[in-house]
Amino acid sequence: MRFKGHHALQGYTGMLHGGVIASLLDSAMTNCLFQQGINAVTGDLRIRYRHPTPCNAELFLRARVVSEKRPLFELKAELLIGAQITAHATAKFMETPKKELDK
């Protein structure tokens, strides 16, 4: 998944806001599950910010399932600029029937 930031998403001058980074990582993991036909909601999200992320950078996100013990899933995600990981996350997701998400 690719994302191009812009100045309206900055926290500190020139840097992408940490909340935006958290949302991107959470979205990458959620999308990873959706691509497998799994509807789930985030139960626990842990973020590690390793390097400042410029707000105008071309970003790449990747996510993968680490463990699956239905209805629980554990995932990892990384935010990269080139080969450098600027932030990463782990999360636990709870599988939810689609009809509950549509309420």
HUGIMO-V263120 format. One record per residue. N is the residue number from 1. RES is the residue in one letter. D_CENTER is the distance of its C-alpha to the mean C-alpha in whole Angstrom. Layout:
n,res,d_center
N,RES,D_CENTER
N,RES,D_CENTER
This chain:
n,res,d_center
1,M,10
2,R,12
3,F,11
4,K,15
5,G,15
6,H,18
7,H,20
8,A,19
9,L,16
10,Q,17
11,G,18
12,Y,20
13,T,23
14,G,21
15,M,18
16,L,14
17,H,14
18,G,12
19,G,11
20,V,10
21,I,7
22,A,6
23,S,6
24,L,4
25,L,1
26,D,3
27,S,4
28,A,4
29,M,5
30,T,7
31,N,9
32,C,9
33,L,12
34,F,13
35,Q,14
36,Q,16
37,G,18
38,I,16
39,N,16
40,A,14
41,V,13
42,T,10
43,G,13
44,D,12
45,L,9
46,R,10
47,I,9
48,R,12
49,Y,12
50,R,15
51,H,16
52,P,16
53,T,14
54,P,17
55,C,16
56,N,18
57,A,17
58,E,16
59,L,12
60,F,11
61,L,7
62,R,8
63,A,7
64,R,10
65,V,12
66,V,14
67,S,17
68,E,18
69,K,20
70,R,21
71,P,20
72,L,17
73,F,14
74,E,13
75,L,10
76,K,8
77,A,6
78,E,7
79,L,8
80,L,12
81,I,15
82,G,17
83,A,17
84,Q,16
85,I,13
86,T,12
87,A,10
88,H,8
89,A,7
90,T,9
91,A,9
92,K,12
93,F,12
94,M,16
95,E,17
96,T,19
97,P,21
98,K,21
99,K,24
100,E,22
101,L,19
102,D,22
103,K,24
